[in-house]
Amino acid sequence: MEGPDMNEGGPPARLWHTVPQPSWSTPPDPGRSDLDPEDWPGTRRQAHRMLDDILDYVEGIRSRPTWQPMPAEARARLREPLPLQAAPLAEIHAAFLRDVLPYATGNVHPGFLGWVHGGGTVAGLLGEMLAGGLNANLGGRDHAPIEVERQILAWVREIFRFPEGASGLFVTGTSMANFLGVLVARRAALGEAVRTEGLGADGLRLRAYASRAVHSCVPRALDMAGLGAQALRQLPTAPGGGLDLDALRLALAEDRAAGFQPFLVVGTAGTVDTGAVDDLAAIADLCAREELWFHVDGAFGALAILAPARAGLLRGIERADSLAFDFHKWGQVPYDAGYLLVRDGDMHRATFATPAAYLRRETRGMAAGSPWPTDLGPDLSRGFRALKTWFTLKAYGLERLGHTIEETCALATYLEARIKATPELELLAPVPLNIVCFRHRGEDPDALNARIAVRVQESGLAAPSTTVLNGKLALRAAIVNHRTRREDLDRLLQAVLALAKD
Ligand SMILES: *Cc1c(COP(=O)(O)O)cnc(C)c1O
């Protein structure tokens, strides 16, 4: 008989055929309770139609409006009583095609320039479909989907030049990754006691630092970590839009003199407002000297490392203690696919790992393969976000994804030039990456530009969003979608100029 010990290094041999079969006969099945199709061929045809329809949607996306408001009838049709009885798949799909698909966010469309949204890819879509079929739970245990997630970690480490011991975890998005980063930094500052006894007096003295351009999820992360949002000091920016390091040094000295304990600096690689990048190398130097945790919010900007001409802006990112970023923005992976990378994997595990009898680890069998992803974050059950990411990275290759990132920056430069050449328009911030903030110079510009944004969105021609820069309401075009071309930006400007009039 083959046994595991005769099978050096390889997987243990299958033993099932050596187990005697039961001698009783199975009683007849009283009735079906499973949820699998009764008509597999019909279901298969329906499934192929659904796949075709969604591929048609992506292929023909340019023929649709960027976004359209949902009509009251469609909204009303989605309000239904509890579905107590079964309905045919074809009918549900028809409702989806009628009431959901036309009124989606719009970010698949090349005219979508609002906020910072990725465009998604066909390879990612297909990966997501396959993940749905596998129904894998990536909290832990020993199986291939976990190996795929580990492969992504190895690639992420290589991309950002992090050491072997660095750990990583897929999460919903950078909001969550920033929160987990703060928790790891808090654990590093306060030791094991923070996990058993809570913050205590020491915890309440912790202070963190970032520029005023930091994303709002960072103060919220400090709030959720029990430190209070005010534990984050939001400091002035230097002329280029990055964190003002003199202001940081001053704040550290002030806070120490007042009895606070600085523990964390959050650098931003690509601010959400303008795409400004902090001087990450200088922050890394300062954090090393002052023994502070250096976390980088690189939600979209971190992946600029894939674009050779932009990578220099991120110098120092490889020295972060932790890095949060999204595959679902510039990485074009379908939502959601956020990621946290932590240099000191042991500290990462020490922040979250919790023993439990029912999660006991073994060296063989399904409970092997420790550590598990559940040791690195708050989730136990987790989906297979890694698969759509694996498909996307492999199907396009990092060079092509980097080229797409470079192209979106080149498009931003094009838009910037067109704005500068249009007397009615005014550029409101430098354009280091892919975000362009501008406005119409007409009368009462704040109200006018807010109105323009809504009108352009409702026209379906393009979808900018707004922000406020130095007290001025700005139209904001974040070019993230790999499908966006010059003509989409021309259409945006035409719409802005035309809709400013009435
Ligand atoms: C988008 C963004 C976030 C939030 O990321 P989510 O994936 O939406 O949670 C945080 N920081 C910056 C700079 C962002 O652009």
The ligand as an ORCA input file, in Angstrom:
! r2SCAN-3c Opt
* xyz 0 1
  C      -9.988     55.649     -3.469
  C      -9.058     56.083     -2.401
  C      -9.157     55.559     -1.110
  C     -10.265     54.635     -0.716
  O     -10.119     53.405     -1.378
  P     -11.373     52.434     -1.556
  O     -10.829     51.335     -2.384
  O     -12.429     53.239     -2.257
  O     -11.793     52.018     -0.203
  C      -8.216     55.929     -0.178
  N      -7.225     56.785     -0.496
  C      -7.103     57.326     -1.728
  C      -5.961     58.243     -2.014
  C      -8.029     56.987     -2.728
  O      -7.899     57.501     -3.958
*
